Amino acid sequence: MHRGVVLLFAVAAGTAVATIYFAQPLLVTMGAELGIAASTVGAIVTLTQLGYGLGLFLLVPLGDLLDRRRLVVGQLTALAVAELVAATASNGAVLLAGMAAIGVLAVVTQILVAFAASLAAPAGRGRVVGLVTTGVVLGILLARTVSGALADVAGWRAVYLSSAGVTVLIAIVLYRVLPASVPARERLRYGRLLRSTVSLFVREPVFRLRGTLALLIFAAFGTLWSSVALPLTEDGYSHTVIGAFGLAGAAGALAAAPAGRLADRGRAQWTTGTALGLLLMSWVPLGFTRGSLWALAAGAILLDFAVQAVHVTSQTLIYPLRPDAGSRLIGGYMIFYSVGSGLGAIGSTIVYAFAGWTGVCLLGAGFSALALGVWGIRAAR
């Protein structure tokens, strides 16, 4: 693929996935305006992630069956409508419905990843997946910075209104630039298509291992990013300052492309073990967040660097298992990501209410240690 097309994939994927992370620095404000209790405000993020998991199972497999260009454009259009619902919500129930719909439709990100992988040459697939995932990571992390700054200027509703307009614009560009994909020759019925996603998990041990790691590392990721706004808001920081820590975490995106290249060179296991060790270490500086914002920045960089290195390596390893089922493999893998992110989001806000920031860090470190242990047991076999 031409590098410009790869960059377009990265921008589109990053913009789409950002929609499910805009709320993180705004949770306190959104909850206060719409009457959602502080102890349960993490449900905004959790419901979005659960919607994302549902979309991964129900929508992403269609990428192995239909023209991916039309599928991508259709989902982006529907995503813009869901953002408008969230932006105009008059109560908590409508907001949660809109956020759930955003989660379901934002899975277009994974269809884009699988689409890019299918167009890449086998020898450079890790590089392409790494570059597109860099866009995804930047979308996830810069979403907080953009939403925090825009909310301080124009209110949290402006975040979703603006994003809806950008989403429509990107849909138009993609339709004009991306090639049509050839639908699968084997026309599976929809039910059989979904069952085949489950069968891939049963048959492929690499898929099972990488899915388990995804659940645990993104539980750690969600533990940090879904709760960090709580102590910072208590300490009087603005949305802009809270969102700016996404810039620190965005340095972790630098791990994506090198991890893909290392996987292409056969260094996937080394990369995974090293990154999981760094993930566990990241909770040491994060534990000093209330006393030093520099400690938070350092821990965020280390955590995001580690998470994305494992994430890219995993996607690079699972796609070649069944190239004809690339969307199902990527989508099935990302279900674990969604469950882990949701678990970290709701778990961290509940723990924070009872045990403060120390409890949150212990929860994140527990997820990280468990991931390292799972990998270590498998590597020792």
C-alpha positions, 0 to 999 in steps of 0.5 A: 500500500501507498504510505498515504493510504496507510496514513488515511487508515490511521487517521480514520481509525484514530478518529473513530475510536476517540469517540469512546474516550471523549467522556473520560476527563468529563465524567464528573461534569457530565454526571453532575449535569445529568444527575448521575451519582459520582460513585457510579459515573464510571458506568458511562465508560463501562456501558460504552465499552460493553457496547463496543464489545457487542459491536465487535461480535455482531458487526466486525465479522461482516468485514469478512462477508461484505464490501468493507468500504461500504461497511465502513462508510455506513458505520461512520454515518451511523456513528455520527448520528449516535454522537448527536444523540449523546450531545443533545441528551436531556437526562442520564438515560438518554446519554447512556443510550447514546454512549452505548450506541457510540460504543457499538458503532465505533468498532469500525476502527477494527474493520479498518485495521483488518482492511489495512492488514488485508491490503498489506504485503505479508512481509510488511503486515506488522509495519502496516498494522503498527502504523494504523494502530499508532493512529488508534493509540493517538486517537484514544489518548488525544481524545482526552486532551481534545475533549478536555480543552473543548469542554472548558471553552464550549461545554462537554456537548460541543465535544460530541457535536464537533466530532459528529461533523468530523466523522461525516467528513471522514466518511466522505473522504474514505468512500472516495479514496479507499478501494472496494473490497471483494466480498467473500466467495463463501457466502456464510449465513450471518448466524454461521458467521458469528458461530465461526468467531467462537470456533476460532477461539476454541481452535486457535491457542495463540488467539486464546492467549492473546485474547487473555492478555488483551483483557488483562492489559486493557483492564490495567489501561482502563483502571488508570484512564477511567479514574485519573480524572477523579483525584485530579478534579478533587485537587482543583484541576481543569478539564484542559489540564486533566485532558492534557495528560493524554499527551503524556500517554500519547508517547506510548504510541511510539511503541506501536510501529517498532513493536510491529517491526519486531514481530515481523522479525520474529521477536514477538515473545521477547517484545511481549515479556519485556512490555509486560514487565514495564507495565507492572513497573509503571504502577510505581510512579503512578502511586505518587500521583497525588504528590507529583504530576510528574510521577503521573506523566512518567507512569502514564508514558510507561503504561501506555508504551507497554500496553501498545507494544503488547497490543500490536504484537498480538494483532500481528500474530493472530491475523496470519492464523486465518487471513480469510477470517481476518475481521473475525480474528481482529474483532474477536480479539478486541472483544477481550480488549473491550471487556478488559477496558470496561472492567477497569473502568467500573472497577477503578471508580468503585475502588476509588470510592472506598480505597482512594488512589492507592486502591486504584493503583493496587488494582491496576498493578494486580491486573498487570501482574496477572498478565505477566504471570499468564504470559510467563506460564505459557512461555515456560511450556 
